[in-house]
Amino acid sequence: MELCEEKPEDWHEVEALMDLCFAPGRTALSSYRLRDGVDPVRGLCLLLRADGAIRAAIRFWPVQVGGQPVLLLGPIAVHPTAQGEGLGAWLMQESLGRARAMGWARVMLVGDAPYYSRFGFQKLEAVEMPPPTNPDRVLGLELQPGAWIGVEGPVMRASGLETAPAHDKVERAGDCRDVEPRKEAPDGRSQAGRPAPDHG
Ligand SMILES: CC(C)(COP(=O)(O)OP(=O)(O)OC[C@H]1O[C@@H](n2cnc3c(N)ncnc32)[C@H](O)[C@@H]1OP(=O)(O)O)[C@@H](O)C(=O)NCCC(=O)NCCS
């Protein structure tokens, strides 16, 4: 499998994957209004490809809360034929590691707490998404200790890269590289190399 940074020419293929994975009308959600007219964060929008086809994708946008830069994670989608194999978790860990290395301090998303809590996301009590958003689905993660302390209020569109950390200091690969995402076993070990399950 190949890990690639999303390029402009990938846009429509990623959109098709999102359309396949989400209910119709996804772009009517309030989180999309925070993305309209704002460039996604380069270096964090990642794809997993197998045999030339996109199997999974994740995107990030910059937003602001209380005047502070925040990463808005999402959407993330895994092709229905590849769900439950660990691709989503692998993309989450890879992109969050990159975000930390880029100097981002905090990340938020709107999603299912039972899934995202495994990556450390917790409900953001004092952060308000534009309505209509279920407040229980507004989740955050600190990439630097204490980064969400005192960061409160409505989520606002980012006005530009001046709100983001210094991306220039990050080494940018640009190309794809081979990776082997594997679902983590409950004991934390990778399942790579384990016997294949018996499908009977
Ligand atoms: C959600 C999604 C990104 C997860 O990626 P994935 O590669 O299928 O998931 P992983 O293999 O990393 O993890 C699978 C685990 O997550 C759980 N899981 C998946 N979606 C979940 C959800 N919405 N709520 C709670 N748990 C969820 C599975 O039950 C499984 O649990 P287990 O490890 O205890 O068996 C993917 O299933 C997907 O694209 N779904 C449709 C689009 C979507 O819902 N995106 C997220 C919006 S909140």
The ligand as a Gaussian input file, in Angstrom:
#p B3LYP/6-31G(d) Opt

LIG

0 1
 C      -14.927000       5.507000      10.720000
 C      -13.837000       4.975000       9.791000
 C      -12.996000       6.147000       9.278000
 C      -12.926000       4.060000      10.620000
 O      -11.901000       3.539000       9.805000
 P      -11.646000       1.955000       9.785000
 O      -10.380000       1.726000       9.038000
 O      -12.872000       1.280000       9.285000
 O      -11.489000       1.649000      11.334000
 P      -10.308000       0.877000      12.067000
 O      -10.062000      -0.418000      11.359000
 O       -9.180000       1.786000      12.284000
 O      -10.994000       0.615000      13.463000
 C      -12.050000      -0.293000      13.524000
 C      -12.689000      -0.142000      14.897000
 O      -13.376000       1.112000      14.951000
 C      -14.730000       0.882000      15.309000
 N      -15.541000       1.914000      14.695000
 C      -15.609000       2.257000      13.396000
 N      -16.490000       3.269000      13.242000
 C      -16.962000       3.560000      14.462000
 C      -17.904000       4.507000      14.945000
 N      -18.516000       5.364000      14.141000
 N      -18.150000       4.518000      16.287000
 C      -17.523000       3.671000      17.123000
 N      -16.606000       2.748000      16.711000
 C      -16.355000       2.707000      15.401000
 C      -15.015000      -0.513000      14.800000
 O      -16.099000      -1.075000      15.482000
 C      -13.710000      -1.232000      15.144000
 O      -13.700000      -1.530000      16.516000
 P      -12.716000      -2.668000      17.127000
 O      -11.299000      -2.235000      16.887000
 O      -13.067000      -2.692000      18.581000
 O      -13.055000      -3.922000      16.373000
 C      -14.403000       4.167000       8.591000
 O      -15.086000       3.036000       9.086000
 C      -15.319000       4.967000       7.693000
 O      -14.866000       5.536000       6.708000
 N      -16.636000       4.992000       7.979000
 C      -17.574000       5.720000       7.155000
 C      -17.315000       7.228000       7.208000
 C      -17.299000       7.732000       8.642000
 O      -18.171000       7.383000       9.426000
 N      -16.274000       8.579000       8.954000
 C      -16.094000       9.116000      10.280000
 C      -17.112000      10.132000      10.623000
 S      -17.328000      10.343000      12.390000

